[in-house]
């Protein structure tokens, strides 16, 4: 998949209606689930540590390493973080995919 094509929803999404609003989700989608299951073998990683000023900001970290804030979600996925306000604390060790 080309770098520009890889968004959170390019790996699988389903339209759903919730409380009268249409949205798209990756939850329970077989393509998204397969992507998550193969994270260990899908990427090469480097190890990083969260510096002061970047805590709780996967968008800023994404911008440094990938040249765009758009891959914030990938940093959450590979580091098994569901809430960036609970993870990405100063000094936390994180994995950063080197080839996307």
mmCIF file as gemmi writes it, N, C-alpha and C atoms, coordinates in Angstrom:
data_model
loop_
_atom_site.group_PDB
_atom_site.id
_atom_site.type_symbol
_atom_site.label_atom_id
_atom_site.label_alt_id
_atom_site.label_comp_id
_atom_site.label_asym_id
_atom_site.label_entity_id
_atom_site.label_seq_id
_atom_site.pdbx_PDB_ins_code
_atom_site.Cartn_x
_atom_site.Cartn_y
_atom_site.Cartn_z
_atom_site.occupancy
_atom_site.B_iso_or_equiv
_atom_site.pdbx_formal_charge
_atom_site.auth_seq_id
_atom_site.auth_asym_id
_atom_site.pdbx_PDB_model_num
ATOM 1 N N . UNK Axp A 1 ? 0.846 -1.168 0 1 0 ? 1 A 1
ATOM 2 C CA . UNK Axp A 1 ? 0 0 0 1 0 ? 1 A 1
ATOM 3 C C . UNK Axp A 1 ? 0.893 1.233 0 1 0 ? 1 A 1
ATOM 4 N N . UNK Axp A 2 ? 0.588 2.177 -0.849 1 0 ? 2 A 1
ATOM 5 C CA . UNK Axp A 2 ? 1.368 3.404 -0.932 1 0 ? 2 A 1
ATOM 6 C C . UNK Axp A 2 ? 1.192 4.23 0.337 1 0 ? 2 A 1
ATOM 7 N N . UNK Axp A 3 ? 2.235 4.969 0.692 1 0 ? 3 A 1
ATOM 8 C CA . UNK Axp A 3 ? 2.2 5.766 1.921 1 0 ? 3 A 1
ATOM 9 C C . UNK Axp A 3 ? 0.981 6.679 1.976 1 0 ? 3 A 1
ATOM 10 N N . UNK Axp A 4 ? 0.655 7.35 0.87 1 0 ? 4 A 1
ATOM 11 C CA . UNK Axp A 4 ? -0.458 8.293 0.864 1 0 ? 4 A 1
ATOM 12 C C . UNK Axp A 4 ? -1.812 7.605 1.014 1 0 ? 4 A 1
ATOM 13 N N . UNK Axp A 5 ? -1.894 6.317 0.685 1 0 ? 5 A 1
ATOM 14 C CA . UNK Axp A 5 ? -3.156 5.588 0.778 1 0 ? 5 A 1
ATOM 15 C C . UNK Axp A 5 ? -3.403 5.016 2.166 1 0 ? 5 A 1
ATOM 16 N N . UNK Axp A 6 ? -2.416 5.024 3.028 1 0 ? 6 A 1
ATOM 17 C CA . UNK Axp A 6 ? -2.544 4.344 4.312 1 0 ? 6 A 1
ATOM 18 C C . UNK Axp A 6 ? -3.126 5.284 5.358 1 0 ? 6 A 1
ATOM 19 N N . UNK Axp A 7 ? -4.408 5.268 5.489 1 0 ? 7 A 1
ATOM 20 C CA . UNK Axp A 7 ? -5.063 6.026 6.543 1 0 ? 7 A 1
ATOM 21 C C . UNK Axp A 7 ? -5.662 5.03 7.52 1 0 ? 7 A 1
ATOM 22 N N . UNK Axp A 8 ? -6.184 5.526 8.607 1 0 ? 8 A 1
ATOM 23 C CA . UNK Axp A 8 ? -6.793 4.655 9.602 1 0 ? 8 A 1
ATOM 24 C C . UNK Axp A 8 ? -7.889 3.791 8.976 1 0 ? 8 A 1
ATOM 25 N N . UNK Axp A 9 ? -8.589 4.33 7.995 1 0 ? 9 A 1
ATOM 26 C CA . UNK Axp A 9 ? -9.724 3.615 7.435 1 0 ? 9 A 1
ATOM 27 C C . UNK Axp A 9 ? -9.411 2.882 6.147 1 0 ? 9 A 1
ATOM 28 N N . UNK Axp A 10 ? -8.177 2.939 5.669 1 0 ? 10 A 1
ATOM 29 C CA . UNK Axp A 10 ? -7.855 2.196 4.462 1 0 ? 10 A 1
ATOM 30 C C . UNK Axp A 10 ? -7.596 0.73 4.766 1 0 ? 10 A 1
ATOM 31 N N . UNK Axp A 11 ? -7.427 0.373 6.031 1 0 ? 11 A 1
ATOM 32 C CA . UNK Axp A 11 ? -7.183 -1.017 6.389 1 0 ? 11 A 1
ATOM 33 C C . UNK Axp A 11 ? -8.479 -1.764 6.674 1 0 ? 11 A 1
ATOM 34 N N . UNK Axp A 12 ? -9.594 -1.122 6.535 1 0 ? 12 A 1
ATOM 35 C CA . UNK Axp A 12 ? -10.878 -1.771 6.744 1 0 ? 12 A 1
ATOM 36 C C . UNK Axp A 12 ? -11.805 -0.912 7.564 1 0 ? 12 A 1
ATOM 37 N N . UNK Axp A 13 ? -12.996 -0.735 7.061 1 0 ? 13 A 1
ATOM 38 C CA . UNK Axp A 13 ? -13.962 0.069 7.797 1 0 ? 13 A 1
ATOM 39 C C . UNK Axp A 13 ? -15.372 -0.371 7.437 1 0 ? 13 A 1
ATOM 40 N N . UNK Axp A 14 ? -16.273 -0.099 8.325 1 0 ? 14 A 1
ATOM 41 C CA . UNK Axp A 14 ? -17.669 -0.418 8.112 1 0 ? 14 A 1
ATOM 42 C C . UNK Axp A 14 ? -18.512 0.792 8.448 1 0 ? 14 A 1
ATOM 43 N N . UNK Axp A 15 ? -19.504 1.1 7.584 1 0 ? 15 A 1
ATOM 44 C CA . UNK Axp A 15 ? -20.424 2.186 7.947 1 0 ? 15 A 1
ATOM 45 C C . UNK Axp A 15 ? -21.413 1.689 9.004 1 0 ? 15 A 1
ATOM 46 N N . UNK Axp A 16 ? -21.702 2.507 9.98 1 0 ? 16 A 1
ATOM 47 C CA . UNK Axp A 16 ? -22.671 2.165 11.018 1 0 ? 16 A 1
ATOM 48 C C . UNK Axp A 16 ? -23.522 3.385 11.321 1 0 ? 16 A 1
ATOM 49 N N . UNK Axp A 17 ? -24.701 3.145 11.867 1 0 ? 17 A 1
ATOM 50 C CA . UNK Axp A 17 ? -25.551 4.227 12.328 1 0 ? 17 A 1
ATOM 51 C C . UNK Axp A 17 ? -25.662 4.111 13.838 1 0 ? 17 A 1
ATOM 52 N N . UNK Axp A 18 ? -25.373 5.192 14.524 1 0 ? 18 A 1
ATOM 53 C CA . UNK Axp A 18 ? -25.429 5.218 15.977 1 0 ? 18 A 1
ATOM 54 C C . UNK Axp A 18 ? -26.168 6.478 16.402 1 0 ? 18 A 1
ATOM 55 N N . UNK Axp A 19 ? -27.234 6.296 17.141 1 0 ? 19 A 1
ATOM 56 C CA . UNK Axp A 19 ? -28.049 7.421 17.608 1 0 ? 19 A 1
ATOM 57 C C . UNK Axp A 19 ? -28.45 8.362 16.473 1 0 ? 19 A 1
ATOM 58 N N . UNK Axp A 20 ? -28.777 7.766 15.348 1 0 ? 20 A 1
ATOM 59 C CA . UNK Axp A 20 ? -29.248 8.539 14.216 1 0 ? 20 A 1
ATOM 60 C C . UNK Axp A 20 ? -28.169 9.193 13.368 1 0 ? 20 A 1
ATOM 61 N N . UNK Axp A 21 ? -26.901 8.934 13.682 1 0 ? 21 A 1
ATOM 62 C CA . UNK Axp A 21 ? -25.796 9.523 12.923 1 0 ? 21 A 1
ATOM 63 C C . UNK Axp A 21 ? -25.034 8.425 12.199 1 0 ? 21 A 1
ATOM 64 N N . UNK Axp A 22 ? -24.72 8.666 10.934 1 0 ? 22 A 1
ATOM 65 C CA . UNK Axp A 22 ? -23.907 7.728 10.169 1 0 ? 22 A 1
ATOM 66 C C . UNK Axp A 22 ? -22.433 8.017 10.434 1 0 ? 22 A 1
ATOM 67 N N . UNK Axp A 23 ? -21.665 6.959 10.612 1 0 ? 23 A 1
ATOM 68 C CA . UNK Axp A 23 ? -20.23 7.106 10.847 1 0 ? 23 A 1
ATOM 69 C C . UNK Axp A 23 ? -19.511 5.897 10.279 1 0 ? 23 A 1
ATOM 70 N N . UNK Axp A 24 ? -18.218 5.897 10.366 1 0 ? 24 A 1
ATOM 71 C CA . UNK Axp A 24 ? -17.403 4.775 9.905 1 0 ? 24 A 1
ATOM 72 C C . UNK Axp A 24 ? -16.571 4.297 11.083 1 0 ? 24 A 1
ATOM 73 N N . UNK Axp A 25 ? -16.449 2.991 11.226 1 0 ? 25 A 1
ATOM 74 C CA . UNK Axp A 25 ? -15.673 2.44 12.326 1 0 ? 25 A 1
ATOM 75 C C . UNK Axp A 25 ? -14.801 1.296 11.831 1 0 ? 25 A 1
ATOM 76 N N . UNK Axp A 26 ? -13.699 1.073 12.539 1 0 ? 26 A 1
ATOM 77 C CA . UNK Axp A 26 ? -12.859 -0.081 12.268 1 0 ? 26 A 1
ATOM 78 C C . UNK Axp A 26 ? -13.09 -1.178 13.301 1 0 ? 26 A 1
ATOM 79 N N . UNK Axp A 27 ? -13.911 -0.9 14.312 1 0 ? 27 A 1
ATOM 80 C CA . UNK Axp A 27 ? -14.165 -1.852 15.387 1 0 ? 27 A 1
ATOM 81 C C . UNK Axp A 27 ? -14.9 -3.067 14.836 1 0 ? 27 A 1
ATOM 82 N N . UNK Axp A 28 ? -14.329 -4.229 15.051 1 0 ? 28 A 1
ATOM 83 C CA . UNK Axp A 28 ? -14.957 -5.469 14.621 1 0 ? 28 A 1
ATOM 84 C C . UNK Axp A 28 ? -14.841 -5.75 13.135 1 0 ? 28 A 1
ATOM 85 N N . UNK Axp A 29 ? -14.118 -4.931 12.4 1 0 ? 29 A 1
ATOM 86 C CA . UNK Axp A 29 ? -13.942 -5.149 10.974 1 0 ? 29 A 1
ATOM 87 C C . UNK Axp A 29 ? -12.843 -6.174 10.771 1 0 ? 29 A 1
ATOM 88 N N . UNK Axp A 30 ? -13.089 -7.194 9.926 1 0 ? 30 A 1
ATOM 89 C CA . UNK Axp A 30 ? -12.102 -8.272 9.774 1 0 ? 30 A 1
ATOM 90 C C . UNK Axp A 30 ? -10.779 -7.781 9.204 1 0 ? 30 A 1
ATOM 91 N N . UNK Axp A 31 ? -10.809 -6.8 8.287 1 0 ? 31 A 1
ATOM 92 C CA . UNK Axp A 31 ? -9.558 -6.275 7.74 1 0 ? 31 A 1
ATOM 93 C C . UNK Axp A 31 ? -8.771 -5.504 8.793 1 0 ? 31 A 1
ATOM 94 N N . UNK Axp A 32 ? -9.466 -4.71 9.583 1 0 ? 32 A 1
ATOM 95 C CA . UNK Axp A 32 ? -8.817 -3.96 10.653 1 0 ? 32 A 1
ATOM 96 C C . UNK Axp A 32 ? -8.274 -4.911 11.718 1 0 ? 32 A 1
ATOM 97 N N . UNK Axp A 33 ? -9.058 -5.919 12.079 1 0 ? 33 A 1
ATOM 98 C CA . UNK Axp A 33 ? -8.601 -6.895 13.07 1 0 ? 33 A 1
ATOM 99 C C . UNK Axp A 33 ? -7.348 -7.616 12.584 1 0 ? 33 A 1
ATOM 100 N N . UNK Axp A 34 ? -7.304 -7.974 11.292 1 0 ? 34 A 1
ATOM 101 C CA . UNK Axp A 34 ? -6.133 -8.657 10.738 1 0 ? 34 A 1
ATOM 102 C C . UNK Axp A 34 ? -4.919 -7.728 10.779 1 0 ? 34 A 1
ATOM 103 N N . UNK Axp A 35 ? -5.125 -6.445 10.46 1 0 ? 35 A 1
ATOM 104 C CA . UNK Axp A 35 ? -4.037 -5.467 10.518 1 0 ? 35 A 1
ATOM 105 C C . UNK Axp A 35 ? -3.453 -5.411 11.924 1 0 ? 35 A 1
ATOM 106 N N . UNK Axp A 36 ? -4.313 -5.343 12.926 1 0 ? 36 A 1
ATOM 107 C CA . UNK Axp A 36 ? -3.869 -5.262 14.315 1 0 ? 36 A 1
ATOM 108 C C . UNK Axp A 36 ? -3.142 -6.54 14.728 1 0 ? 36 A 1
ATOM 109 N N . UNK Axp A 37 ? -3.654 -7.7 14.295 1 0 ? 37 A 1
ATOM 110 C CA . UNK Axp A 37 ? -3.037 -8.977 14.656 1 0 ? 37 A 1
ATOM 111 C C . UNK Axp A 37 ? -1.647 -9.142 14.062 1 0 ? 37 A 1
ATOM 112 N N . UNK Axp A 38 ? -1.36 -8.489 12.938 1 0 ? 38 A 1
ATOM 113 C CA . UNK Axp A 38 ? -0.07 -8.662 12.267 1 0 ? 38 A 1
ATOM 114 C C . UNK Axp A 38 ? 0.883 -7.49 12.472 1 0 ? 38 A 1
ATOM 115 N N . UNK Axp A 39 ? 0.602 -6.617 13.448 1 0 ? 39 A 1
ATOM 116 C CA . UNK Axp A 39 ? 1.469 -5.456 13.673 1 0 ? 39 A 1
ATOM 117 C C . UNK Axp A 39 ? 2.92 -5.843 13.936 1 0 ? 39 A 1
ATOM 118 N N . UNK Axp A 40 ? 3.139 -6.925 14.67 1 0 ? 40 A 1
ATOM 119 C CA . UNK Axp A 40 ? 4.507 -7.326 15.005 1 0 ? 40 A 1
ATOM 120 C C . UNK Axp A 40 ? 5.336 -7.659 13.767 1 0 ? 40 A 1
ATOM 121 N N . UNK Axp A 41 ? 4.707 -8.234 12.754 1 0 ? 41 A 1
ATOM 122 C CA . UNK Axp A 41 ? 5.446 -8.628 11.562 1 0 ? 41 A 1
ATOM 123 C C . UNK Axp A 41 ? 5.277 -7.651 10.405 1 0 ? 41 A 1
ATOM 124 N N . UNK Axp A 42 ? 4.415 -6.668 10.538 1 0 ? 42 A 1
ATOM 125 C CA . UNK Axp A 42 ? 4.142 -5.73 9.446 1 0 ? 42 A 1
ATOM 126 C C . UNK Axp A 42 ? 5.14 -4.585 9.363 1 0 ? 42 A 1
ATOM 127 N N . UNK Axp A 43 ? 5.796 -4.274 10.454 1 0 ? 43 A 1
ATOM 128 C CA . UNK Axp A 43 ? 6.671 -3.108 10.498 1 0 ? 43 A 1
ATOM 129 C C . UNK Axp A 43 ? 7.995 -3.445 11.158 1 0 ? 43 A 1
ATOM 130 N N . UNK Axp A 44 ? 9.011 -2.634 10.842 1 0 ? 44 A 1
ATOM 131 C CA . UNK Axp A 44 ? 10.246 -2.621 11.609 1 0 ? 44 A 1
ATOM 132 C C . UNK Axp A 44 ? 10.118 -1.434 12.544 1 0 ? 44 A 1
ATOM 133 N N . UNK Axp A 45 ? 10.715 -1.523 13.718 1 0 ? 45 A 1
ATOM 134 C CA . UNK Axp A 45 ? 10.529 -0.486 14.73 1 0 ? 45 A 1
ATOM 135 C C . UNK Axp A 45 ? 11.849 0.05 15.252 1 0 ? 45 A 1
ATOM 136 N N . UNK Axp A 46 ? 11.82 1.295 15.689 1 0 ? 46 A 1
ATOM 137 C CA . UNK Axp A 46 ? 12.887 1.838 16.511 1 0 ? 46 A 1
ATOM 138 C C . UNK Axp A 46 ? 12.265 2.196 17.855 1 0 ? 46 A 1
ATOM 139 N N . UNK Axp A 47 ? 13.077 2.239 18.869 1 0 ? 47 A 1
ATOM 140 C CA . UNK Axp A 47 ? 12.595 2.547 20.212 1 0 ? 47 A 1
ATOM 141 C C . UNK Axp A 47 ? 12.826 4.027 20.476 1 0 ? 47 A 1
ATOM 142 N N . UNK Axp A 48 ? 11.823 4.667 21.054 1 0 ? 48 A 1
ATOM 143 C CA . UNK Axp A 48 ? 11.936 6.066 21.414 1 0 ? 48 A 1
ATOM 144 C C . UNK Axp A 48 ? 11.424 6.288 22.824 1 0 ? 48 A 1
ATOM 145 N N . UNK Axp A 49 ? 11.669 7.45 23.346 1 0 ? 49 A 1
ATOM 146 C CA . UNK Axp A 49 ? 11.187 7.839 24.668 1 0 ? 49 A 1
ATOM 147 C C . UNK Axp A 49 ? 10.499 9.188 24.543 1 0 ? 49 A 1
ATOM 148 N N . UNK Axp A 50 ? 9.41 9.369 25.24 1 0 ? 50 A 1
ATOM 149 C CA . UNK Axp A 50 ? 8.627 10.596 25.149 1 0 ? 50 A 1
ATOM 150 C C . UNK Axp A 50 ? 9.352 11.733 25.882 1 0 ? 50 A 1
ATOM 151 N N . UNK Axp A 51 ? 9.741 12.791 25.162 1 0 ? 51 A 1
ATOM 152 C CA . UNK Axp A 51 ? 10.389 13.932 25.829 1 0 ? 51 A 1
ATOM 153 C C . UNK Axp A 51 ? 9.343 14.913 26.359 1 0 ? 51 A 1
ATOM 154 N N . UNK Axp A 52 ? 9.763 15.783 27.242 1 0 ? 52 A 1
ATOM 155 C CA . UNK Axp A 52 ? 8.875 16.831 27.762 1 0 ? 52 A 1
ATOM 156 C C . UNK Axp A 52 ? 8.377 17.675 26.595 1 0 ? 52 A 1
ATOM 157 N N . UNK Axp A 53 ? 7.136 18.035 26.647 1 0 ? 53 A 1
ATOM 158 C CA . UNK Axp A 53 ? 6.524 18.816 25.588 1 0 ? 53 A 1
ATOM 159 C C . UNK Axp A 53 ? 5.798 17.973 24.555 1 0 ? 53 A 1
ATOM 160 N N . UNK Axp A 54 ? 6.038 16.66 24.573 1 0 ? 54 A 1
ATOM 161 C CA . UNK Axp A 54 ? 5.384 15.763 23.628 1 0 ? 54 A 1
ATOM 162 C C . UNK Axp A 54 ? 4.471 14.759 24.327 1 0 ? 54 A 1
ATOM 163 N N . UNK Axp A 55 ? 4.33 14.894 25.653 1 0 ? 55 A 1
ATOM 164 C CA . UNK Axp A 55 ? 3.471 13.975 26.383 1 0 ? 55 A 1
ATOM 165 C C . UNK Axp A 55 ? 2.032 14.143 25.904 1 0 ? 55 A 1
ATOM 166 N N . UNK Axp A 56 ? 1.357 13.007 25.765 1 0 ? 56 A 1
ATOM 167 C CA . UNK Axp A 56 ? -0.046 12.945 25.35 1 0 ? 56 A 1
ATOM 168 C C . UNK Axp A 56 ? -0.27 13.531 23.961 1 0 ? 56 A 1
ATOM 169 N N . UNK Axp A 57 ? 0.756 13.589 23.119 1 0 ? 57 A 1
ATOM 170 C CA . UNK Axp A 57 ? 0.625 14.201 21.791 1 0 ? 57 A 1
ATOM 171 C C . UNK Axp A 57 ? 1.175 13.285 20.699 1 0 ? 57 A 1
ATOM 172 N N . UNK Axp A 58 ? 0.493 12.175 20.423 1 0 ? 58 A 1
ATOM 173 C CA . UNK Axp A 58 ? 0.959 11.303 19.343 1 0 ? 58 A 1
ATOM 174 C C . UNK Axp A 58 ? 0.973 12.01 17.985 1 0 ? 58 A 1
ATOM 175 N N . UNK Axp A 59 ? 0.156 13.055 17.822 1 0 ? 59 A 1
ATOM 176 C CA . UNK Axp A 59 ? 0.158 13.807 16.568 1 0 ? 59 A 1
ATOM 177 C C . UNK Axp A 59 ? 1.495 14.518 16.35 1 0 ? 59 A 1
ATOM 178 N N . UNK Axp A 60 ? 2.071 15.08 17.407 1 0 ? 60 A 1
ATOM 179 C CA . UNK Axp A 60 ? 3.364 15.748 17.287 1 0 ? 60 A 1
ATOM 180 C C . UNK Axp A 60 ? 4.488 14.745 17.026 1 0 ? 60 A 1
ATOM 181 N N . UNK Axp A 61 ? 4.393 13.597 17.678 1 0 ? 61 A 1
ATOM 182 C CA . UNK Axp A 61 ? 5.4 12.543 17.475 1 0 ? 61 A 1
ATOM 183 C C . UNK Axp A 61 ? 5.319 12.025 16.046 1 0 ? 61 A 1
ATOM 184 N N . UNK Axp A 62 ? 4.105 11.815 15.554 1 0 ? 62 A 1
ATOM 185 C CA . UNK Axp A 62 ? 3.895 11.38 14.177 1 0 ? 62 A 1
ATOM 186 C C . UNK Axp A 62 ? 4.487 12.391 13.198 1 0 ? 62 A 1
ATOM 187 N N . UNK Axp A 63 ? 4.28 13.658 13.461 1 0 ? 63 A 1
ATOM 188 C CA . UNK Axp A 63 ? 4.784 14.698 12.573 1 0 ? 63 A 1
ATOM 189 C C . UNK Axp A 63 ? 6.307 14.682 12.486 1 0 ? 63 A 1
ATOM 190 N N . UNK Axp A 64 ? 6.975 14.417 13.6 1 0 ? 64 A 1
ATOM 191 C CA . UNK Axp A 64 ? 8.437 14.354 13.603 1 0 ? 64 A 1
ATOM 192 C C . UNK Axp A 64 ? 8.947 13.177 12.774 1 0 ? 64 A 1
ATOM 193 N N . UNK Axp A 65 ? 8.392 11.999 13.007 1 0 ? 65 A 1
ATOM 194 C CA . UNK Axp A 65 ? 8.934 10.792 12.383 1 0 ? 65 A 1
ATOM 195 C C . UNK Axp A 65 ? 8.376 10.5 11 1 0 ? 65 A 1
ATOM 196 N N . UNK Axp A 66 ? 7.155 10.939 10.705 1 0 ? 66 A 1
ATOM 197 C CA . UNK Axp A 66 ? 6.529 10.609 9.43 1 0 ? 66 A 1
ATOM 198 C C . UNK Axp A 66 ? 6.274 11.825 8.552 1 0 ? 66 A 1
ATOM 199 N N . UNK Axp A 67 ? 6.562 13.025 9.079 1 0 ? 67 A 1
ATOM 200 C CA . UNK Axp A 67 ? 6.36 14.229 8.306 1 0 ? 67 A 1
ATOM 201 C C . UNK Axp A 67 ? 4.907 14.675 8.199 1 0 ? 67 A 1
ATOM 202 N N . UNK Axp A 68 ? 4.039 14.037 8.981 1 0 ? 68 A 1
ATOM 203 C CA . UNK Axp A 68 ? 2.62 14.377 9.013 1 0 ? 68 A 1
ATOM 204 C C . UNK Axp A 68 ? 2.042 13.936 10.348 1 0 ? 68 A 1
ATOM 205 N N . UNK Axp A 69 ? 1.085 14.68 10.886 1 0 ? 69 A 1
ATOM 206 C CA . UNK Axp A 69 ? 0.441 14.247 12.128 1 0 ? 69 A 1
ATOM 207 C C . UNK Axp A 69 ? -0.591 13.139 11.902 1 0 ? 69 A 1
ATOM 208 N N . UNK Axp A 70 ? -0.823 12.774 10.651 1 0 ? 70 A 1
ATOM 209 C CA . UNK Axp A 70 ? -1.897 11.842 10.294 1 0 ? 70 A 1
ATOM 210 C C . UNK Axp A 70 ? -1.715 10.422 10.832 1 0 ? 70 A 1
ATOM 211 N N . UNK Axp A 71 ? -0.507 10.039 11.208 1 0 ? 71 A 1
ATOM 212 C CA . UNK Axp A 71 ? -0.275 8.666 11.669 1 0 ? 71 A 1
ATOM 213 C C . UNK Axp A 71 ? -0.287 8.537 13.187 1 0 ? 71 A 1
ATOM 214 N N . UNK Axp A 72 ? -0.91 9.47 13.871 1 0 ? 72 A 1
ATOM 215 C CA . UNK Axp A 72 ? -1.046 9.409 15.327 1 0 ? 72 A 1
ATOM 216 C C . UNK Axp A 72 ? -1.69 8.097 15.751 1 0 ? 72 A 1
ATOM 217 N N . UNK Axp A 73 ? -2.674 7.644 14.99 1 0 ? 73 A 1
ATOM 218 C CA . UNK Axp A 73 ? -3.411 6.419 15.321 1 0 ? 73 A 1
ATOM 219 C C . UNK Axp A 73 ? -2.508 5.192 15.247 1 0 ? 73 A 1
ATOM 220 N N . UNK Axp A 74 ? -1.532 5.196 14.32 1 0 ? 74 A 1
ATOM 221 C CA . UNK Axp A 74 ? -0.622 4.06 14.188 1 0 ? 74 A 1
ATOM 222 C C . UNK Axp A 74 ? 0.263 3.956 15.425 1 0 ? 74 A 1
ATOM 223 N N . UNK Axp A 75 ? 0.71 5.087 15.943 1 0 ? 75 A 1
ATOM 224 C CA . UNK Axp A 75 ? 1.511 5.074 17.176 1 0 ? 75 A 1
ATOM 225 C C . UNK Axp A 75 ? 0.705 4.506 18.34 1 0 ? 75 A 1
ATOM 226 N N . UNK Axp A 76 ? -0.579 4.834 18.413 1 0 ? 76 A 1
ATOM 227 C CA . UNK Axp A 76 ? -1.426 4.256 19.456 1 0 ? 76 A 1
ATOM 228 C C . UNK Axp A 76 ? -1.536 2.748 19.279 1 0 ? 76 A 1
ATOM 229 N N . UNK Axp A 77 ? -1.797 2.3 18.048 1 0 ? 77 A 1
ATOM 230 C CA . UNK Axp A 77 ? -1.973 0.866 17.775 1 0 ? 77 A 1
ATOM 231 C C . UNK Axp A 77 ? -0.73 0.06 18.117 1 0 ? 77 A 1
ATOM 232 N N . UNK Axp A 78 ? 0.443 0.476 17.611 1 0 ? 78 A 1
ATOM 233 C CA . UNK Axp A 78 ? 1.649 -0.33 17.817 1 0 ? 78 A 1
ATOM 234 C C . UNK Axp A 78 ? 2.123 -0.319 19.261 1 0 ? 78 A 1
ATOM 235 N N . UNK Axp A 79 ? 1.699 0.687 20.022 1 0 ? 79 A 1
ATOM 236 C CA . UNK Axp A 79 ? 2.095 0.747 21.431 1 0 ? 79 A 1
ATOM 237 C C . UNK Axp A 79 ? 0.985 0.311 22.37 1 0 ? 79 A 1
ATOM 238 N N . UNK Axp A 80 ? -0.093 -0.214 21.79 1 0 ? 80 A 1
ATOM 239 C CA . UNK Axp A 80 ? -1.219 -0.741 22.563 1 0 ? 80 A 1
ATOM 240 C C . UNK Axp A 80 ? -1.758 0.309 23.547 1 0 ? 80 A 1
ATOM 241 N N . UNK Axp A 81 ? -1.934 1.52 23.045 1 0 ? 81 A 1
ATOM 242 C CA . UNK Axp A 81 ? -2.476 2.615 23.85 1 0 ? 81 A 1
ATOM 243 C C . UNK Axp A 81 ? -3.856 2.948 23.314 1 0 ? 81 A 1
ATOM 244 N N . UNK Axp A 82 ? -4.844 2.938 24.173 1 0 ? 82 A 1
ATOM 245 C CA . UNK Axp A 82 ? -6.208 3.236 23.738 1 0 ? 82 A 1
ATOM 246 C C . UNK Axp A 82 ? -6.587 4.685 23.99 1 0 ? 82 A 1
ATOM 247 N N . UNK Axp A 83 ? -5.896 5.36 24.888 1 0 ? 83 A 1
ATOM 248 C CA . UNK Axp A 83 ? -6.209 6.746 25.209 1 0 ? 83 A 1
ATOM 249 C C . UNK Axp A 83 ? -4.898 7.529 25.317 1 0 ? 83 A 1
ATOM 250 N N . UNK Axp A 84 ? -4.647 8.466 24.396 1 0 ? 84 A 1
ATOM 251 C CA . UNK Axp A 84 ? -3.375 9.191 24.449 1 0 ? 84 A 1
ATOM 252 C C . UNK Axp A 84 ? -3.207 10.033 25.706 1 0 ? 84 A 1
ATOM 253 N N . UNK Axp A 85 ? -4.299 10.317 26.411 1 0 ? 85 A 1
ATOM 254 C CA . UNK Axp A 85 ? -4.19 11.091 27.643 1 0 ? 85 A 1
ATOM 255 C C . UNK Axp A 85 ? -3.806 10.223 28.833 1 0 ? 85 A 1
ATOM 256 N N . UNK Axp A 86 ? -3.847 8.916 28.649 1 0 ? 86 A 1
ATOM 257 C CA . UNK Axp A 86 ? -3.388 7.982 29.682 1 0 ? 86 A 1
ATOM 258 C C . UNK Axp A 86 ? -1.99 7.47 29.353 1 0 ? 86 A 1
ATOM 259 N N . UNK Axp A 87 ? -1.654 7.406 28.081 1 0 ? 87 A 1
ATOM 260 C CA . UNK Axp A 87 ? -0.34 6.941 27.645 1 0 ? 87 A 1
ATOM 261 C C . UNK Axp A 87 ? 0.482 8.103 27.146 1 0 ? 87 A 1
ATOM 262 N N . UNK Axp A 88 ? 1.626 7.818 26.591 1 0 ? 88 A 1
ATOM 263 C CA . UNK Axp A 88 ? 2.524 8.841 26.075 1 0 ? 88 A 1
ATOM 264 C C . UNK Axp A 88 ? 2.922 9.85 27.156 1 0 ? 88 A 1
ATOM 265 N N . UNK Axp A 89 ? 3.332 9.323 28.292 1 0 ? 89 A 1
ATOM 266 C CA . UNK Axp A 89 ? 3.815 10.169 29.387 1 0 ? 89 A 1
ATOM 267 C C . UNK Axp A 89 ? 5.313 10.425 29.218 1 0 ? 89 A 1
ATOM 268 N N . UNK Axp A 90 ? 5.805 11.51 29.783 1 0 ? 90 A 1
ATOM 269 C CA . UNK Axp A 90 ? 7.233 11.839 29.694 1 0 ? 90 A 1
ATOM 270 C C . UNK Axp A 90 ? 8.049 10.649 30.181 1 0 ? 90 A 1
ATOM 271 N N . UNK Axp A 91 ? 9.01 10.252 29.372 1 0 ? 91 A 1
ATOM 272 C CA . UNK Axp A 91 ? 9.892 9.141 29.719 1 0 ? 91 A 1
ATOM 273 C C . UNK Axp A 91 ? 9.385 7.776 29.297 1 0 ? 91 A 1
ATOM 274 N N . UNK Axp A 92 ? 8.128 7.661 28.852 1 0 ? 92 A 1
ATOM 275 C CA . UNK Axp A 92 ? 7.609 6.369 28.394 1 0 ? 92 A 1
ATOM 276 C C . UNK Axp A 92 ? 8.397 5.879 27.183 1 0 ? 92 A 1
ATOM 277 N N . UNK Axp A 93 ? 8.665 4.592 27.165 1 0 ? 93 A 1
ATOM 278 C CA . UNK Axp A 93 ? 9.324 3.939 26.033 1 0 ? 93 A 1
ATOM 279 C C . UNK Axp A 93 ? 8.247 3.602 25.024 1 0 ? 93 A 1
ATOM 280 N N . UNK Axp A 94 ? 8.457 3.983 23.749 1 0 ? 94 A 1
ATOM 281 C CA . UNK Axp A 94 ? 7.486 3.655 22.707 1 0 ? 94 A 1
ATOM 282 C C . UNK Axp A 94 ? 8.18 3.048 21.502 1 0 ? 94 A 1
ATOM 283 N N . UNK Axp A 95 ? 7.409 2.319 20.722 1 0 ? 95 A 1
ATOM 284 C CA . UNK Axp A 95 ? 7.885 1.784 19.459 1 0 ? 95 A 1
ATOM 285 C C . UNK Axp A 95 ? 7.429 2.707 18.349 1 0 ? 95 A 1
ATOM 286 N N . UNK Axp A 96 ? 8.315 2.963 17.398 1 0 ? 96 A 1
ATOM 287 C CA . UNK Axp A 96 ? 8.017 3.833 16.268 1 0 ? 96 A 1
ATOM 288 C C . UNK Axp A 96 ? 8.282 3.036 14.991 1 0 ? 96 A 1
ATOM 289 N N . UNK Axp A 97 ? 7.243 2.803 14.178 1 0 ? 97 A 1
ATOM 290 C CA . UNK Axp A 97 ? 7.463 2.086 12.916 1 0 ? 97 A 1
ATOM 291 C C . UNK Axp A 97 ? 8.443 2.873 12.043 1 0 ? 97 A 1
ATOM 292 N N . UNK Axp A 98 ? 9.408 2.16 11.442 1 0 ? 98 A 1
ATOM 293 C CA . UNK Axp A 98 ? 10.41 2.85 10.617 1 0 ? 98 A 1
ATOM 294 C C . UNK Axp A 98 ? 10.039 2.862 9.154 1 0 ? 98 A 1
ATOM 295 N N . UNK Axp A 99 ? 9.181 1.957 8.703 1 0 ? 99 A 1
ATOM 296 C CA . UNK Axp A 99 ? 8.759 1.924 7.317 1 0 ? 99 A 1
ATOM 297 C C . UNK Axp A 99 ? 7.245 1.807 7.29 1 0 ? 99 A 1
ATOM 298 N N . UNK Axp A 100 ? 6.602 2.839 6.757 1 0 ? 100 A 1
ATOM 299 C CA . UNK Axp A 100 ? 5.14 2.778 6.653 1 0 ? 100 A 1
ATOM 300 C C . UNK Axp A 100 ? 4.695 2.853 5.228 1 0 ? 100 A 1
